[in-house]
């Protein structure tokens, strides 16, 4: 049986470090919104979107294959080093190939996809391609250090990227008054410099080799991820592209602010997932049935963390947006609660999709995102002209719901494991009602600031009352004496 305390201890460090990219965006968001025009902020958002999506194609899912097969070679250091080098070189050559294709057809793609004349392939598309090449390799570096439990190396790498990019961007905006183009290239140069140094250090340790025998199994695992990645691209980006085409950059800036705030939840959820899945995989490998309680407990802890983040963001956002930002951004408060509700479904999807990854049943993943992507396209075409930006947020919920429903169906077919989330289901439903109420008040009574502040705090208060009266009921003495065993049992 795996020790639950050890799970929390080993995963917490990686969770915090994986959150650093989000921390950088949070720290820079007030700088963006204060010093840059909404149009410049929207352009940075589009560029960031492309930079995040291109690695999906440049890796072909091989970084996921490495994370999965890492444990097959964990006890054989030489074989593991050779496997890492092979996957890294493969990703590099694929990245260069994809980059050449995108550069060749970049102008045509941008003219078809984007309406605004300021967002052009040169310089914004080129910078996104170069950043994606760097990010593709960094995904593998993170996976290597995390799975080997090399906390110091992981910390140095993550902190160096965080500090260099954040400080460089802040100086570019505040000191040199750079526009969107200057900020984007500054971040790229800072990130690439640190990454290149990290790659040299790591390859001096592992050596450089290429063994094609590793590729067949890895590609069989990874290639089904390609349609999955294509559908994910549509799922994640189509709303922004439609808003840019149908409205203007100011509307996109408002939507991007809502997405940036809501995205904090996704980033933390991804960080927690990345930090815990090596331990969860190991428990599944050793004895799935015996460890099912510990796995369920881990997922319940993650669920409570997600709910806390969502309710906290809803409570804090009105004070920040109304009190400190330009009036044009107040509309984002109408969109934010609906976007955050979608992360209830996102969390459940992550819980129940994990067995598909572990049992190598990845051929079903494309269908999950193909349907979600198609729903995103249809929903935006129908709702965006009718109800505006809120229509895109509603479409996200519908797409997530369909994706989760299919995931649950396949999860029950391929695995006898049943993750027990117990109290989280009614708690999510109860909080959802108050979150929808907050969205209604933010839309209809946007000018009644005291009411907006009050209603948006309610979900956090409800969650706090639940924690106190359900989880800590009868355990106050244990809490005071720092005896967490009864509380862990309740969780």
C-alpha positions, 0 to 999 in steps of 0.5 A: 500500500502506498503511503498517502502522506508520501503522495502529498509530499512528493507531489506538492513540490512539483505542483507548485513548480509546474504552476510557475508559468501561470504565476508568471501570467498572473504577475504580468497580467496587471502590467499588460492591462495597465501599460498596453492597449486592449488591442495589444493585449489581444495580440499577445493572447493570440500569439500565446495561443499559437505558441501553446498549440503548435507543440501538440503537432511538433511532439506527435504525443511522444512526450506522453509516450516517454512519460508512460514508458519511463517506468519500463526503463526506470531500473535500467539507467543506460537504457533510460538515457538512450530512450530519452535521447531518442525521443528528444532527437525525434521531437527535434526533427519533427519540430523542424519539419513542422516549422518549415511547413508552417513557415512555407504556408504561414501567410496563407494560413493567417490570411484565412484564419485572422481578419485583423490586419495587424496580426500577421505571420511576420513577425507574430507567426514566426515568433510562435513557431520558434517558441513552440520548438523550444517548448516542445523540448522543454516538455520532455525535460520536465517529464524527465526530471519529474519522473526521476524525482530529481527535485533540485534539477526540476526546481532549477529549470522551472525557476530559471525559466520563470524568472528570466521570462517574467523579469524580461517581459516586465522590463520590456513593458515598463522600462522600454515601453515595448508594444506586443511585438517587442514583448513577444520577442523578449520572452522568446529570447529569454526562454530560449537562452535558459532552455539551451543551457538546460539542454546542454547540461542534461545531454552531458548527463544522458549522452546523445544517441538514437536507437530506432528500436524505441520508436515503434512502441512509442509511436503506437502509443503516441500517433493516436494522439495526433487526431486528438491534438488536432481536435484539441486545437479546434476545441481550445482556439476556435472561440478566440478565432471566431471572436477575432473574426466577428468582433474586434480586438477589444472584444477579444481582449475582454474574452482573453481576460476572462479566459486568463483568469479561468485558465488559472484553474486549468494550469493548477489542475494540470500542474497537480495532474502532472505531479501526481500521475507518476505516483498514480501510475505506479499504484496502478502498476503495483496493485490497482485493486489494493490501491484504489482507495488511495487513488480515490482519496488523491482525486478527492483532494484534487477535486477540493483544491479545484473547487477552492480555486474556482470559488476563490477566483470568483470571489476575488475577480470583481474587486480586481477588475472593477477596482483596478482595471479599465472600464472596458474589462468589466464585461469579463465578469459576466463571462468568467463564472460560466467559464469556471463552471466548465472546469467542474467537468474538466476535473471529472474528465481528467479523473476518468480519462486517466485509465485510458492513458494507463491501459494504453487505450489512447485510440479512443482519445481522438473521438473524445476531442473530435466531438468536443471540437465539432461542438465548439464549432457548431456552438460558436456559430449558433450562439456567438451572433445571438448572445455575444461573448457569453455564447462562447462560454456556454459552448465550452460547457456543452462541449466539456459535458459531451466529452465527459459523457463519452469518457465515462462510457469508455472508462466503465468498459475498459476498467473495473476500477471505480474511483469514489468521489462521494461528496464531491458530486452534490457539492459541485451541484450546490456550488454550481447554482451559486456560481450561476447566480453570480454570473446573472448578477454580474450581467444584469446588475453590473453597476451595483458594485456592492451587490456584485462583490457580495454575491461573488463571495457566496460560493467561497463561503458555502465551500468554507462552511462545507469544509468546516462542518463536514470534513472537520466536524468532530476533528477540531481537536485533531486539527489543533493537535496537528493529528491529521489522520482522522481528517484524511480518513474523512477526505 
